[in-house]
Structure formats: structure tokens, C-alpha cells
Amino acid sequence: TGVDENVGRLIEELKRLKLFDNTIVVFTSDHGICMGVHHSAGKDIYYEESMKVPMIISWPQQIKPRVDNHTMIAFGDMYPTLLSMMGFSKDIPQEVQTFDLSNEVLTGKNKKDLVQPYYFVKFDNHATGYRGLRTDRYTYAVHATDGKIDNVILFDRTNDPHEMNNIASQQLKLTHTFNRQLKT
């Protein structure tokens, strides 16, 4: 309630100052936690319950209101995306490795070939943890303990939206493709 009230106050002040229509407002949050789903209580895991982040982007002069459940935008992507939306795409340093998704945000047309990386490693042992990739359809992750892969995970979220069936052993070609992508 407090968040809603204070975001509302900001919006009302922007409107009072006649700045709202040409102001980019981004409302987002931390990513979710599994709360016991998939036998996981935390949020440092590749499942959708943990990966999806609520985000609202408003810019009345440029963006038509809509719901978009498919654009995969990570927090790191906000830097080049917002700069580009404001007309500063030429000022984005070449070293930036995240994605400029301004076209997707502005038009609602998604890049089907976008692949977002996923990493979770133990703070005291960077050779132990998960590394993976997420596409518009698949979640791929490998778990390593002390640098040795001991589990490979592949979910087809289109056919298995609750990520209950690890199909890595049945989709070896796809698994190898993702593994090559993960190493590059």
C-alpha cells in the first residue's frame, strides 16, 4: 500500500508539472522467490518463479499501454535500453555487454533470438554453482561442483510451463547447442 501510494504521488506530481507524458517511468522490483516450489525456498535458481521480474515502463508520449509477458529484459539491460530510448544510443560504451532492448520496449516486437545468461555461483567457491541460458522458449542450465558438471537441465517452457520435466537427456542436439553458446 505504501509503495502504491508513493508511486501515485510521484505520478501526480509529474502530471501537475506537465512532465508526465514525456517522462520515462520505470517501476520494477527484485526477482521472485520459489517459496517451496521445486523444493526451493530461495531465489537463486533458474526456475521461472525466481527469474521473472515485475517491471512497468511508462512513457505516454512514446509507448502504447500493453501487457508484455515475453520480453526478457534483465536489470543490466536497462542501462543501454534507457539511454537509447532517450536518444543517447551513440553514447553507450562499446564495453557494455548487456542488450539495448529499446525497440522491443517501444514497439512490443520481441527478438526471438535473444538469449539471456544466467549465473549463480557460491561466493566462496566460484567453481560451484549454476550457469545457464534462457531463450523465449527454453531454460538451459548446468550445475558444477568444484568445476565438474554434475547436472544438466533443459526445460521447454512452451510445452512445460511449470518446468517439471528435464528434457536434457532427450534433446541432446539442443543441449549441445546451448552448451556451445554457454561457453562463448
N, C-alpha and C positions, 0 to 999 in steps of 0.2 A: 504494500500500500504506500509506504514511504517513497519507494522508487517511482511508482506511477505518479504520485503527487508532485515530486520534484522534477521529473521529466516534463510533466504537464506545465509546470511553472516556467521552465526554460522555453518550451514551445510558445507559450502565451507571450513571453517577453520578446521573443523573436518576431512574433506576429505584431505586437504593439509597436516595435521599432521598424516594422515593414521590411524585415530581413528574411523572414521565414521562407518565402518562395525561392530565393536564390541562395539558400544555406544548405549545405550537406550535413545532415544529422545522422550519426551512426549510433545505434543502441545495440550493444552486444553484452555478452556475459562469458563467464568461464565455461569450459565444456562440462558435460554432464558426468554423472557417476552411475555405475551399474546398479547399485543398491540391491545386490544379491543376484541379479540376472546373470546367467552364465557362470554362476558360482563365484562372482567377483563383486566385491563391495566398493572397490575404488574406481578411479577414472583414468588410470594409466594403462589402458588396454585398447586394442584395435576394434572392439565392438562398436556398433552404431550408437548405442546408448551413451557411450563415452565420447565418441568422435564428433557427433553433431553439436554445433554451437548455435544458439539462437542469435540472430542478427537482423536488425531492421535498419535499412538505409532509406532515408527520405531526402528528396531534393525535388520539390514540387515542380519547379520550372523545367526539369530535365528527365525525371523518372516517372513513368506511369505507375500508379499503385498496382501491385500484383503480389501473389504468393509464389515464391520460387523455392521448391524443395530439392533442387538438383545441383545448383551451382556450388561447387566445392571451393569455398574461399577460406583460407587459413588466416590467422591474425597477421602473419608476416606478409601476406598478400595485400593487406590494407595499405601499406606504405606506398608501393608503386601504383596501386589502384586509385587511391585518393589523389595522389599527385597528378596522375593522368586525367582524372575527372575534372581537376581544377585547371587543366591546360599546361601542366608542367612536365609532360612526359619526356621532353628532351633533357630535363634536369635530373632524371633518375640515373644514379650512378650505374655504370656497366657492371660493377661488382654485385649489384643486387641480384640475388638468386631466386627470389620469390616472383610470383606471377602478377602481371598487370591484368586484372580482370574487369577493367572499366567498361569494355564493350559488353560483356555479359551482364554487368550490373545495369548499365544504361538501356540495353535493348532486350534483355531477357533471353537472348540466344546463347545457349551454352556450348562451350568447346567440348566435344565428345572425346577428344583425345587427351584431355587434361589428366595428369597423373600427379597426385599429391603424395609426398613422402610421409612416413610415419616412423618415429623413433622413440623408444623408451629404453633407456639403459640404466643400470644401477649406478648410483652416484659413486660408489666405492669400487666398482668393477665395470668399466665401460665395455668389456668383452662379454658381459652377460646382460641379456635383455632382448627386446623385440625391435626389429626393423621391418618396415614394410612399405607397401604402396597401396593407394586407394584410387580407383577409377570411378567413373559414373556407374559402373556395374559391379566391379569386383573389389574385394578386400583380400590382399595378399600379405602375409607376414611370416617371418621366420624367427624362431627363438633360438638363441645361442646361450650356452653356459660356458664360460671361460673361452669364448671364441669358437666353440664347436657347435654347429647347428644340431639341435636335438628335437626340433618340431617345425613342421611346415604347415601353414594354414592358408586355405583358399576358400573364400565364400563367394557365391554368386548371389548378390543381394537382390537381383531381379527375381530369381526363382526361389530364393530362400531368404526373404526379408528379415527373418528373425535370427539368421546366422546360426542355424542349428546343425548343418551338415558340412563338415570339412570335406571338400571335393579335391584336395590337392593330389591324392593318390590316383584319382580317376581322370584328372586333367593334366597329365604330365607335360604335354607340349606347352600349354598355357603357363603352368608352373615354371617351366624352364625360361619362357619368355619374360615373365615377371622377375625371375631371379637375375637374368642378364640386365634388365632395367635397373634393378636394385643396386647392382654392382657398379653401374656407370655414374 
